[in-house]
Amino acid sequence: MVTVVAASAAAAALFNVRVPRRRLGEPGALAPFDAGDEMSDTSSFLDQVERYSAHNYHPLPVVLERGEGCWVWDIEGTKYLDMLSAYSAVNQGHRHPRIIAALKEQADKLTLTSRAFHNDQMGPFLEELCAATGFERALPMNTGAEAVETAIKAARKWGYTVKGVAEDQAEIIVCTDNFHGRTTTIVGFSSEDQYRYGFGPFTPGFKLVEYGDADALAAAITPNTVGWLVEPLQGEAGVVVPPDGYFGACEEICRANNVLVLNDEIQTGLGRTGRMFCGDWDGDRGDILIVGKALGGGVYPVSAILANDEIMDVFHPGDHGSTFGGNPLGAAVGRVALQVIQDEGLVEKSDRLGTWFMDQLRGLDSPHVGEVRGRGLMIGVVIKDESGPARPFCEALQARGILAKETHHQVIRFAPPLVIDQETLEWVIPQVAEVLEGAAVAV
Ligand SMILES: Cc1ncc(COP(=O)(O)O)c(C=O)c1O
C-alpha cells in the first residue's frame, strides 16, 4: 500500500519532476525517460486545458498525439497501451487502416447532406446494420445520448399509439446506477447525485428499480409501463455484471406485460463483452437495441436505434431527426466499422482473450483487490475501500505505460481495443501485478 501511495504522490507531480518511465518500443522494453523541454510542453498543454476548458473531466495527466491499434503515444514520445479504448468506442483499434481509408475516400466525395436529401451511403449502412443485429429498421443518430433519447421517444409513442396508454401517462422503468448519457432527461433518472445535482427540473415518467433484481422490475410494472431501459452489463457504474439469467428473465417479464425492452448496448455492444451484443449472454437483443461508440470505428460519432416495424413505424416525417444523423461520412465509416468487427473475428477474440485475462487477474495475489469481474474484454478490478481509491493505481499503471481509468472511485476498468493480442496481454499482467501486489513501482 505504501508504495502505491508513494506512486500516487509521484504521479501527481509527474510533469514537474524527472522520473524514469518506460518507452514501449516492444512490450516490456525499458528506455530512459527523456525529460527536458518536452516536460514543460506537457505542462503547458495541461495548463491550457485547465485555463480554457470547462472543468467537467478529471483526465490522467497525459497528452496524447498519436495512436495505432491498441497503442497511443504522448507528445513526449512515450508509448502507452490503451486499456480504455475511449470507453469502448475504439473496439477496432486506433486508426484502423480500413476505417481510415473509408473515411478519407468518403471525405473526398460527400460528407453531409442532412436528411433533406438522400445520400448513397445511408441506405447500405442501415441495411448492413439491420443484417448485423437482426432488426427490421434502423434510425441513425450521432452520439449515444441522442440514441437513448430516440429510444425513449420511440417507446413512449409506441405506448400511446400501439399499446393504448393514456396521453402523458407513459412510464419507463430504469435501474439503479444506470448510465445512459448526459442530457437533462437522462441525468434526471440517474441514481447518482452528482449527475443530477443542479440540473433540475427533470423530465417525469421514469421509475427506478434495483439493478439485478428481476422481481423488483416485475413489481414496478403497471398498465402505463411502456419500456424497461437497461444496460445488460453496467459499464460506468463500475463494470457491474448482473446475476446470471437476469437480463433474459427480465425480457420475459417485459414481454409477458407488453413492455418494451430498451437495450442500451452503446458500451457493451459490438463485441466488447465477448458476444456481438451483451444481451446474447442470456437473452436476446431487446425490442429496441441502442448502439453507438464503436459503430463509429473510433473516428466519428455514429449511433442508432434498431427495432422492428411495429415500433419504428411510430415515427413519421417531422417526428424526430438530427442534421448529422445518417450523414454519408458517418454511414461510410459505420459500414466498415461493422465489417472489421466481423472480418477480424473481434467478438470471438474478446471472448477468448477476455476469459484468459480475467483468469490471470483473478490469480494475482493482491491485498488491494476485492473482486475482478466482467465479460469479454470489459473487466473491472475492484479496489478494496481500505486500500483507498482506484485513481492512484491507475496513475501507477500510467507510469508503467498502461492507460487505464478508474470508474466509480474503486474500480479500475480494463477494456483495451479488441484488436489487442495475447502477447501484449501477457506483458500487461506483470505490470498490473507489480502495481496491485504493492511491489516496487517505477515512479
Ligand atoms: C451505456 C451507455 N449509454 C449511453 C452513453 C452515452 O454515450 P455518449 O457519450 O456517446 O453520449 C454511454 C457513454 O459512456 C454509455 O456507456
The ligand as an SDF file (V2000), in Angstrom:
LIG
                    3D

 16 16  0  0  0  0  0  0  0  0999 V2000
  -24.3200    2.5650  -21.6680 C   0  0  0  0  0  0  0  0  0  0  0  0
  -24.1140    3.9470  -22.2020 C   0  0  0  0  0  0  0  0  0  0  0  0
  -25.1600    4.6030  -22.7310 N   0  0  0  0  0  0  0  0  0  0  0  0
  -25.0210    5.8440  -23.2210 C   0  0  0  0  0  0  0  0  0  0  0  0
  -23.8160    6.5040  -23.1900 C   0  0  0  0  0  0  0  0  0  0  0  0
  -23.6980    7.8990  -23.7260 C   0  0  0  0  0  0  0  0  0  0  0  0
  -22.9800    7.9190  -24.9230 O   0  0  0  0  0  0  0  0  0  0  0  0
  -22.3580    9.3080  -25.4440 P   0  0  0  0  0  0  0  0  0  0  0  0
  -21.2820    9.6750  -24.5040 O   0  0  0  0  0  0  0  0  0  0  0  0
  -21.8590    8.9840  -26.8260 O   0  0  0  0  0  0  0  0  0  0  0  0
  -23.4870   10.2860  -25.4460 O   0  0  0  0  0  0  0  0  0  0  0  0
  -22.7120    5.8570  -22.6450 C   0  0  0  0  0  0  0  0  0  0  0  0
  -21.4020    6.5400  -22.5720 C   0  0  0  0  0  0  0  0  0  0  0  0
  -20.4940    6.1470  -21.8770 O   0  0  0  0  0  0  0  0  0  0  0  0
  -22.8630    4.5470  -22.1350 C   0  0  0  0  0  0  0  0  0  0  0  0
  -21.8350    3.8880  -21.5860 O   0  0  0  0  0  0  0  0  0  0  0  0
  1  2  1  0
  2  3  1  0
  2 15  2  0
  3  4  2  0
  4  5  1  0
  5  6  1  0
  5 12  2  0
  6  7  1  0
  7  8  1  0
  8  9  2  0
  8 10  1  0
  8 11  1  0
 12 13  1  0
 12 15  1  0
 13 14  2  0
 15 16  1  0
M  END
$$$$
